Amino acid sequence: MNNSAANTGRVLWAGLRALLVLTVITGVLYPLAVTGIAQVAFPGKANGSEVKVDGKVVGSELIGQTYNLPLKEGEETAAPDLKWFQPRPSNGLGSNSVNTQYSIILSGATNRSGDNEDLITWVKDAKAAVIKDNLVNGYTVQPSDVPADAVTSSGSGLDPHISPEYAKLQVHRIAEKNNLDVKQVEKLVADHTDDRILGFIGEPRVNVLQLNIALKELTKG
């Protein structure tokens, strides 16, 4: 009996020591080492790919933002501020209804099938809004000119990029709203269009936040 108790005690003590050692290694030393290496080798990415203007953080390269007018009384959703390039729709976003103590936004896809009536309505309404918002100075937008990313949200609802086609579609509106020449805005879009990764991965894209920061600088000049 005594031997059995002693053996059990040794096993428990060995297990406890292993737990403590592994906790220190995997829960303290390893995270500190990885964090330290990341801060030295990739400080920008390690800190969330922050975008700064005049030393102030204005967003992240990885998370999309909305550019809306202040919400008016009686409105459920704010109207877009058309002097800025607009991002993709964010129909996948929702509010936290589980624990209302925290006012946060939940990201995700709409999870609607291609023949879902709600999705079809969203797409039709979004396409009509894009066409209407960009009818300026005799410049007309045909329904066939509206790219898919202008009327559909991404899987997360937080895509920071739009297609070059959607950016170019907005050029005439941006030029008019900001008293700029169309050629200036076209060059702005071209300068902020990123090619495929390694030349073959993904699609060309435009980061909306970076583009709007450059637009703000252009309007200052």
C-alpha positions as CSV (number, residue, x, y, z in Angstrom):
1,M,0.0,0.0,0.0
2,N,2.8,2.4,1.0
3,N,4.7,1.6,-2.2
4,S,1.6,2.2,-4.3
5,A,1.0,5.6,-2.6
6,A,4.7,6.5,-3.1
7,N,4.6,5.6,-6.7
8,T,1.4,7.6,-7.2
9,G,3.0,10.6,-5.5
10,R,6.1,10.4,-7.7
11,V,3.9,10.2,-10.9
12,L,1.8,13.1,-9.8
13,W,4.9,15.2,-8.9
14,A,6.5,14.3,-12.3
15,G,3.4,15.3,-14.1
16,L,3.2,18.6,-12.2
17,R,6.8,19.4,-12.9
18,A,6.2,18.6,-16.6
19,L,3.1,20.9,-16.6
20,L,5.1,23.7,-15.0
21,V,8.1,23.4,-17.3
22,L,5.9,23.2,-20.4
23,T,3.8,26.1,-19.3
24,V,6.8,28.3,-18.9
25,I,8.3,27.2,-22.2
26,T,5.2,27.3,-24.4
27,G,3.2,29.9,-22.5
28,V,5.9,32.4,-21.7
29,L,9.3,31.8,-23.3
30,Y,8.0,30.8,-26.8
31,P,5.5,33.7,-27.1
32,L,8.1,36.2,-25.9
33,A,10.7,34.8,-28.4
34,V,8.3,34.9,-31.4
35,T,7.0,38.4,-30.4
36,G,10.6,39.6,-30.1
37,I,11.7,38.2,-33.4
38,A,8.5,39.6,-35.1
39,Q,9.1,43.0,-33.7
40,V,12.7,43.1,-35.0
41,A,12.1,41.4,-38.4
42,F,8.6,42.6,-39.3
43,P,7.6,45.4,-36.9
44,G,4.9,46.8,-39.2
45,K,3.1,43.4,-39.8
46,A,3.6,42.4,-36.1
47,N,1.7,45.5,-35.0
48,G,-1.3,45.0,-37.3
49,S,0.0,46.7,-40.5
50,E,-1.0,50.1,-39.1
51,V,-1.3,53.0,-41.5
52,K,-0.2,56.3,-40.0
53,V,-0.7,59.9,-41.2
54,D,1.3,62.6,-39.5
55,G,2.3,60.1,-36.8
56,K,-1.4,59.2,-36.1
57,V,-2.8,55.7,-36.7
58,V,-5.7,56.1,-39.1
59,G,-6.4,52.4,-39.9
60,S,-4.8,49.1,-41.0
61,E,-3.8,47.9,-44.4
62,L,-5.7,44.7,-43.7
63,I,-9.1,46.0,-42.6
64,G,-11.6,47.9,-44.7
65,Q,-13.3,51.1,-43.6
66,T,-16.4,52.9,-44.5
67,Y,-16.5,56.5,-45.7
68,N,-19.9,57.8,-44.8
69,L,-21.6,61.1,-44.0
70,P,-22.8,61.6,-40.3
71,L,-25.9,59.6,-39.6
72,K,-29.0,61.8,-39.8
73,E,-32.0,61.6,-37.5
74,G,-34.4,59.0,-38.7
75,E,-31.8,57.2,-40.9
76,E,-30.9,53.5,-40.2
77,T,-27.7,53.6,-42.2
78,A,-25.5,56.5,-43.1
79,A,-25.2,57.7,-46.7
80,P,-21.8,57.3,-48.4
81,D,-19.6,60.4,-48.5
82,L,-19.1,60.5,-52.3
83,K,-16.0,62.7,-52.2
84,W,-14.1,59.6,-51.2
85,F,-13.5,56.3,-53.0
86,Q,-16.0,53.8,-51.7
87,P,-15.1,50.3,-50.5
88,R,-16.9,47.0,-51.1
89,P,-20.3,46.6,-49.4
90,S,-20.2,45.0,-45.9
91,N,-23.4,43.1,-45.7
92,G,-21.6,40.4,-43.7
93,L,-21.1,42.7,-40.8
94,G,-23.4,42.4,-37.8
95,S,-23.7,43.6,-34.2
96,N,-22.9,41.7,-31.1
97,S,-26.3,40.6,-29.7
98,V,-25.1,37.9,-27.4
99,N,-23.3,40.1,-24.8
100,T,-24.6,43.6,-25.2
101,Q,-22.1,44.8,-22.6
102,Y,-19.6,45.0,-25.4
103,S,-20.4,47.2,-28.4
104,I,-18.4,45.4,-31.1
105,I,-19.0,44.6,-34.7
106,L,-18.9,40.9,-35.8
107,S,-17.4,40.1,-39.3
108,G,-18.4,37.3,-41.5
109,A,-20.0,36.4,-44.8
110,T,-23.7,36.8,-45.6
111,N,-24.0,33.0,-46.1
112,R,-26.7,33.6,-48.8
113,S,-26.9,31.3,-51.8
114,G,-26.9,32.7,-55.3
115,D,-30.6,32.4,-55.7
116,N,-31.4,33.9,-52.2
117,E,-34.0,36.7,-52.6
118,D,-32.3,38.9,-50.0
119,L,-29.0,38.6,-51.7
120,I,-30.5,39.3,-55.1
121,T,-32.2,42.4,-53.7
122,W,-29.0,43.6,-52.1
123,V,-27.1,43.2,-55.4
124,K,-29.8,45.0,-57.4
125,D,-30.0,47.9,-55.0
126,A,-26.2,48.2,-54.7
127,K,-25.9,48.2,-58.5
128,A,-28.5,50.9,-58.9
129,A,-26.8,53.0,-56.2
130,V,-23.4,52.7,-57.9
131,I,-24.9,53.7,-61.2
132,K,-26.7,56.7,-59.7
133,D,-23.8,57.9,-57.5
134,N,-21.4,57.9,-60.4
135,L,-23.6,59.7,-63.0
136,V,-21.7,63.0,-63.1
137,N,-20.8,65.6,-65.8
138,G,-22.4,63.5,-68.5
139,Y,-20.4,60.4,-67.6
140,T,-22.8,57.5,-67.6
141,V,-22.3,54.1,-66.0
142,Q,-23.8,51.1,-67.7
143,P,-25.0,48.1,-65.6
144,S,-22.5,45.9,-67.4
145,D,-19.7,48.3,-66.3
146,V,-20.3,47.6,-62.6
147,P,-17.9,45.0,-61.3
148,A,-18.9,42.2,-58.9
149,D,-16.9,43.7,-56.0
150,A,-18.9,46.9,-56.2
151,V,-22.1,45.1,-55.2
152,T,-21.0,42.1,-53.1
153,S,-19.2,41.9,-49.8
154,S,-16.2,39.7,-49.2
155,G,-16.2,36.6,-47.0
156,S,-15.2,38.6,-43.9
157,G,-17.0,41.8,-44.8
158,L,-13.7,43.7,-44.1
159,D,-11.9,43.5,-47.4
160,P,-9.6,46.6,-47.6
161,H,-9.3,46.3,-51.4
162,I,-11.4,47.0,-54.4
163,S,-10.7,46.0,-58.0
164,P,-9.0,48.5,-60.4
165,E,-12.2,48.4,-62.4
166,Y,-14.3,49.6,-59.5
167,A,-11.7,52.3,-58.6
168,K,-11.7,53.5,-62.2
169,L,-15.5,53.6,-62.3
170,Q,-15.4,56.1,-59.4
171,V,-12.8,58.4,-61.0
172,H,-15.2,60.9,-62.6
173,R,-17.3,61.3,-59.4
174,I,-14.2,61.8,-57.3
175,A,-12.8,64.4,-59.8
176,E,-16.0,66.4,-59.7
177,K,-16.6,66.2,-55.9
178,N,-13.0,67.4,-55.2
179,N,-12.6,69.8,-58.1
180,L,-9.8,67.8,-59.7
181,D,-8.9,66.9,-63.2
182,V,-10.0,63.4,-64.3
183,K,-6.4,62.7,-65.5
184,Q,-5.1,63.5,-62.0
185,V,-7.5,61.0,-60.4
186,E,-6.8,58.3,-63.0
187,K,-3.1,58.6,-62.3
188,L,-3.8,58.4,-58.6
189,V,-5.6,55.1,-59.1
190,A,-2.9,53.7,-61.4
191,D,-0.2,54.6,-58.9
192,H,-2.1,52.8,-56.1
193,T,-2.9,49.6,-58.1
194,D,-1.0,46.6,-56.8
195,D,-0.3,43.8,-59.2
196,R,-0.7,40.1,-58.6
197,I,1.5,38.7,-55.9
198,L,4.6,37.3,-57.5
199,G,2.9,38.0,-60.8
200,F,0.4,35.2,-60.7
201,I,-1.2,34.9,-57.3
202,G,-4.5,36.7,-56.8
203,E,-5.8,39.6,-58.8
204,P,-4.8,43.3,-59.2
205,R,-6.2,45.3,-56.4
206,V,-6.4,48.8,-54.9
207,N,-6.2,49.5,-51.2
208,V,-9.0,52.0,-50.5
209,L,-7.5,53.5,-47.4
210,Q,-4.2,54.2,-49.0
211,L,-5.9,55.6,-52.1
212,N,-8.1,58.0,-50.0
213,I,-5.0,59.1,-48.0
214,A,-3.3,60.0,-51.3
215,L,-6.5,61.7,-52.5
216,K,-6.6,63.8,-49.4
217,E,-2.9,64.9,-50.0
218,L,-3.8,65.7,-53.6
219,T,-6.7,67.9,-52.6
220,K,-4.4,69.8,-50.2
221,G,-2.1,70.6,-53.0
